[in-house]
Amino acid sequence: MRDPKLQQSRFGSRTPWLDAAAPDESRPPYRIELGAGAPDEAAVAGCDRAIVELLDARPPWLDIEAGIVDEEQLRGVPVGPTLLLGFGGSALGARAALEFAEVAELRPGPLRVLDAVDPWVVGDTLDWAAACNAKLMVVSKSGNTIEVLRLLDACLSRGLEPLTLISDPIAGPERDAALPPIVARVREASAGQHVELAIPAQVGGRWSVFTAVGQAPLKAANVDPRLLTHAAIHERDRLASGAPAREGLARSLAWRLANPAPYSILWCYSEVLMHWGAWTQQLECESLGRERDDGSRVGELVCTLRGPADQHSVAQLLLDGPARGRVTFVDFDDDPAGSYAGDLAELARLRVIEREASAESMTLPTRTLLARDRSPATLAALMLHGMIETAVTAENWSIDPYGQPAVEKIKRGIRARS
Ligand SMILES: O=P(O)(O)OC[C@H]1O[C@H](O)[C@H](O)[C@@H](O)[C@@H]1O
């Protein structure tokens, strides 16, 4: 039972860190405020119907239960310092989850994500891994991503051990020659000492954060591995419970569809949200950037901006430059008086004032999304809403949001040169 003194006021959390440890999941994950460009009620009702249809159709990524990793298998994931090798959908969600877990004071253990190939960055990270005897967690849905393979080789040559592998299901004891190269390399290097977890075959990388892809890193960091997964199931079922539960999402989606633009700015007024922004960027850009059969091209570049800092770098362009974007301000729904922040209350108050002043000055269509609290559960709900927004937008544009056909061109180019 939550202390009534800590209950949410009209303005959000008085003590956001306490709320993050015990989120109130009966409430919507965020509050939405729409500025110029607000949609009409018929459009909101249309979006509500589209959300219901999607929930009923249950694409594989909404069958979240199917991605719950077996208890026994999860026990095999070592807890302790971990170096995660992975790119895109194999890494961005875990990074965001661990950031939220840290801020929610769940004390996640040390886990670093390596998704760079610059030897300067890699060398530092490998030094860290060697110094704390970090175990390798290799995440690659295809088992084929060349950057992961090369990083794995670099780690192996420094004596690091691959103890967890997350990838597409491998049917039966395949011959080595038929295995994806990353799977073959891990198997050979660990001599059977590692645990292999499968991402359900039908769930694409950027839709996979509620599967082993999100669960295993949380386990390695000694946090409840199902934090995201259970919260996403809860939120999916809450959305299915009736129109009032979908109101915020339907309104937000209708605003978005009413304001198509080549640039979609996610202006994060809390730095904690930046990794969520990066995850959303991949989800939307890879799902909605398409060439249609008739040769027309669609898509919106998701661009993440950072709090008051970017008022001092990008705001001029947004206010006076070409009107080609739309802006989503994103923040936590904290007490605007900043009373929760102790001796930093004035800064907490300033953050809200700055966000509101920026939103008010915008000349582009604007919405403000205020997240309930800083818990991984709220992050999971935001991610689920992002996936729903993306899938409904794709439906609205008559495109297929799955796969990333054009990215393969770059991969072929890399293969040809390496
Ligand atoms: O998980 P992997 O198969 O290694 O793929 C990692 C990433 O690679 C590619 O760049 C795809 O465009 C991404 O969608 C994917 O998330």
The ligand as a MOL file (V3000), in Angstrom:
LIG
                    3D

  0  0  0     0  0            999 V3000
M  V30 BEGIN CTAB
M  V30 COUNTS 16 16 0 0 0
M  V30 BEGIN ATOM
M  V30 1 O 20.5220 -8.2290 -34.1260 0
M  V30 2 P 21.3050 -8.1990 -35.3930 0
M  V30 3 O 20.8490 -9.2230 -36.3830 0
M  V30 4 O 22.7820 -8.2730 -35.1240 0
M  V30 5 O 21.0280 -6.8100 -36.0750 0
M  V30 6 C 21.3650 -5.5880 -35.4820 0
M  V30 7 C 20.8110 -4.4630 -36.3230 0
M  V30 8 O 21.3580 -4.6510 -37.6190 0
M  V30 9 C 20.8450 -3.9400 -38.7340 0
M  V30 10 O 21.4980 -2.7480 -38.8750 0
M  V30 11 C 19.3770 -3.7360 -38.7660 0
M  V30 12 O 19.0630 -2.6500 -39.6080 0
M  V30 13 C 18.7930 -3.4660 -37.3960 0
M  V30 14 O 17.3930 -3.5460 -37.4900 0
M  V30 15 C 19.2840 -4.4850 -36.3950 0
M  V30 16 O 18.7150 -4.2110 -35.1320 0
M  V30 END ATOM
M  V30 BEGIN BOND
M  V30 1 2 1 2
M  V30 2 1 2 3
M  V30 3 1 2 4
M  V30 4 1 2 5
M  V30 5 1 5 6
M  V30 6 1 6 7
M  V30 7 1 7 8
M  V30 8 1 7 15
M  V30 9 1 8 9
M  V30 10 1 9 10
M  V30 11 1 9 11
M  V30 12 1 11 12
M  V30 13 1 11 13
M  V30 14 1 13 14
M  V30 15 1 13 15
M  V30 16 1 15 16
M  V30 END BOND
M  V30 END CTAB
M  END
